Amino acid sequence: NKKVLVIDDDGFCLEIARNFFENVQIESLTATNSEEGICLLKNYSEEIGCILVDYEMPGKNGQETMGLIKEFWRQVNKREVPIFCCTGNTDKEFVEKVRKAGFSNVYEKPLNWKLIVNDVRKIINWDC
């Protein structure tokens, strides 16, 4: 079964994500920053079906993290998985810029976890 990797500096958001995915039998891996996320990606690359990344994080932001993820896929010659961005910035121009940066989708906070879980289930081939 494919897992979802969630990268967010907010521990409360990670706990909510874990609970929502667990409730629909989707295993999640969680990281509090870009470095932890890349480490999990390297260790579980065969099992990860999609990735959710918070945009606003200390250190590397979501776009920089996405760049590192895509670089990893290129280095190991593997198929990329969808990368979703979560952001608290609801400015339409910002959201459009983030969408055009290469994320598969952008979710605005407060997050609609039912929608996210549904999208993840479709991507990692769980029956909706």
C-alpha positions as a Markdown table, in Angstrom:
| # | Residue | x | y | z |
|---|---|---|---|---|
| 1 | Asn | 0.0 | 0.0 | 0.0 |
| 2 | Lys | 1.2 | 3.5 | -0.8 |
| 3 | Lys | 1.8 | 6.0 | 1.9 |
| 4 | Val | 1.4 | 9.8 | 2.0 |
| 5 | Leu | 4.2 | 12.0 | 3.2 |
| 6 | Val | 3.2 | 15.1 | 5.0 |
| 7 | Ile | 5.7 | 17.9 | 5.6 |
| 8 | Asp | 4.6 | 20.7 | 8.0 |
| 9 | Asp | 6.3 | 22.6 | 10.8 |
| 10 | Asp | 3.1 | 22.7 | 12.7 |
| 11 | Gly | 2.8 | 19.6 | 14.9 |
| 12 | Phe | -0.9 | 20.1 | 15.4 |
| 13 | Cys | -1.5 | 20.0 | 11.6 |
| 14 | Leu | 0.6 | 16.8 | 11.4 |
| 15 | Glu | -1.5 | 15.2 | 14.1 |
| 16 | Ile | -4.7 | 16.1 | 12.3 |
| 17 | Ala | -3.3 | 14.8 | 9.0 |
| 18 | Arg | -2.3 | 11.5 | 10.7 |
| 19 | Asn | -5.8 | 11.1 | 12.2 |
| 20 | Phe | -7.6 | 11.8 | 9.0 |
| 21 | Phe | -5.5 | 9.5 | 6.9 |
| 22 | Glu | -5.6 | 6.8 | 9.6 |
| 23 | Asn | -9.4 | 6.9 | 9.6 |
| 24 | Val | -9.5 | 5.9 | 6.0 |
| 25 | Gln | -6.7 | 3.3 | 6.3 |
| 26 | Ile | -4.0 | 5.4 | 4.6 |
| 27 | Glu | -0.6 | 5.2 | 6.2 |
| 28 | Ser | 1.1 | 8.6 | 6.6 |
| 29 | Leu | 4.7 | 9.6 | 7.3 |
| 30 | Thr | 5.2 | 13.0 | 8.9 |
| 31 | Ala | 8.1 | 15.4 | 9.0 |
| 32 | Thr | 8.4 | 18.8 | 10.7 |
| 33 | Asn | 10.8 | 20.3 | 8.1 |
| 34 | Ser | 12.3 | 19.9 | 4.7 |
| 35 | Glu | 15.3 | 17.9 | 5.8 |
| 36 | Glu | 13.2 | 15.3 | 7.7 |
| 37 | Gly | 10.9 | 15.0 | 4.7 |
| 38 | Ile | 13.7 | 14.4 | 2.3 |
| 39 | Cys | 15.2 | 11.8 | 4.7 |
| 40 | Leu | 11.8 | 10.0 | 4.8 |
| 41 | Leu | 11.5 | 10.2 | 1.0 |
| 42 | Lys | 14.8 | 8.6 | 0.6 |
| 43 | Asn | 14.0 | 5.8 | 3.0 |
| 44 | Tyr | 10.5 | 5.1 | 1.7 |
| 45 | Ser | 10.6 | 6.3 | -1.9 |
| 46 | Glu | 9.1 | 3.0 | -3.2 |
| 47 | Glu | 6.1 | 3.3 | -0.8 |
| 48 | Ile | 5.2 | 7.0 | -1.1 |
| 49 | Gly | 2.3 | 7.7 | -3.4 |
| 50 | Cys | 2.0 | 11.4 | -2.9 |
| 51 | Ile | 3.3 | 14.3 | -0.8 |
| 52 | Leu | 1.7 | 17.2 | 1.0 |
| 53 | Val | 4.0 | 20.1 | 1.8 |
| 54 | Asp | 3.2 | 23.2 | 3.8 |
| 55 | Tyr | 4.4 | 26.3 | 2.0 |
| 56 | Glu | 5.4 | 28.5 | 4.9 |
| 57 | Met | 8.0 | 26.7 | 7.0 |
| 58 | Pro | 11.2 | 27.9 | 8.7 |
| 59 | Gly | 14.3 | 27.0 | 6.7 |
| 60 | Lys | 13.3 | 25.8 | 3.3 |
| 61 | Asn | 9.8 | 26.8 | 2.2 |
| 62 | Gly | 7.4 | 24.5 | 0.3 |
| 63 | Gln | 8.6 | 25.5 | -3.1 |
| 64 | Glu | 12.3 | 24.9 | -2.1 |
| 65 | Thr | 11.3 | 21.6 | -0.6 |
| 66 | Met | 9.4 | 20.6 | -3.8 |
| 67 | Gly | 12.7 | 21.4 | -5.7 |
| 68 | Leu | 14.6 | 19.1 | -3.5 |
| 69 | Ile | 12.0 | 16.3 | -3.9 |
| 70 | Lys | 12.1 | 16.6 | -7.7 |
| 71 | Glu | 15.9 | 16.6 | -7.7 |
| 72 | Phe | 15.8 | 13.4 | -5.6 |
| 73 | Trp | 13.5 | 11.8 | -8.2 |
| 74 | Arg | 15.8 | 12.8 | -11.0 |
| 75 | Gln | 18.9 | 11.5 | -9.2 |
| 76 | Val | 17.4 | 8.0 | -8.6 |
| 77 | Asn | 15.6 | 7.9 | -12.0 |
| 78 | Lys | 12.2 | 7.3 | -10.4 |
| 79 | Arg | 8.8 | 8.4 | -11.4 |
| 80 | Glu | 7.7 | 11.6 | -9.6 |
| 81 | Val | 4.6 | 11.4 | -7.4 |
| 82 | Pro | 2.1 | 14.3 | -7.0 |
| 83 | Ile | 3.1 | 17.0 | -4.6 |
| 84 | Phe | 0.4 | 19.1 | -3.0 |
| 85 | Cys | 1.0 | 22.5 | -1.4 |
| 86 | Cys | -0.9 | 23.7 | 1.7 |
| 87 | Thr | -0.8 | 27.4 | 2.4 |
| 88 | Gly | -2.3 | 29.9 | 4.8 |
| 89 | Asn | -1.8 | 32.7 | 2.2 |
| 90 | Thr | -5.1 | 33.1 | 0.4 |
| 91 | Asp | -4.0 | 35.9 | -1.9 |
| 92 | Lys | -5.2 | 34.8 | -5.4 |
| 93 | Glu | -2.0 | 35.9 | -7.1 |
| 94 | Phe | 0.1 | 34.0 | -4.6 |
| 95 | Val | -2.0 | 30.9 | -4.9 |
| 96 | Glu | -1.8 | 31.1 | -8.7 |
| 97 | Lys | 2.0 | 31.6 | -8.5 |
| 98 | Val | 2.4 | 28.5 | -6.3 |
| 99 | Arg | 0.1 | 26.5 | -8.6 |
| 100 | Lys | 2.3 | 27.4 | -11.6 |
| 101 | Ala | 5.5 | 26.5 | -9.7 |
| 102 | Gly | 4.7 | 22.8 | -10.3 |
| 103 | Phe | 2.6 | 21.6 | -7.5 |
| 104 | Ser | -0.2 | 19.2 | -8.4 |
| 105 | Asn | -2.7 | 21.1 | -6.4 |
| 106 | Val | -2.8 | 23.9 | -3.8 |
| 107 | Tyr | -5.0 | 23.7 | -0.7 |
| 108 | Glu | -5.7 | 26.9 | 1.2 |
| 109 | Lys | -5.9 | 26.9 | 5.0 |
| 110 | Pro | -8.0 | 26.3 | 6.9 |
| 111 | Leu | -7.6 | 22.9 | 5.2 |
| 112 | Asn | -10.6 | 20.9 | 4.1 |
| 113 | Trp | -9.2 | 17.5 | 5.1 |
| 114 | Lys | -12.1 | 15.5 | 3.6 |
| 115 | Leu | -11.2 | 17.0 | 0.2 |
| 116 | Ile | -7.5 | 16.3 | 0.7 |
| 117 | Val | -8.1 | 12.8 | 1.8 |
| 118 | Asn | -10.4 | 12.2 | -1.2 |
| 119 | Asp | -7.8 | 13.5 | -3.6 |
| 120 | Val | -5.1 | 11.4 | -2.0 |
| 121 | Arg | -7.2 | 8.3 | -2.2 |
| 122 | Lys | -7.8 | 8.8 | -5.9 |
| 123 | Ile | -4.0 | 9.3 | -6.5 |
| 124 | Ile | -2.8 | 6.3 | -4.6 |
| 125 | Asn | -5.6 | 4.1 | -6.0 |
| 126 | Trp | -7.8 | 3.6 | -3.1 |
| 127 | Asp | -11.5 | 3.2 | -3.9 |
| 128 | Cys | -13.4 | 6.3 | -3.0 |
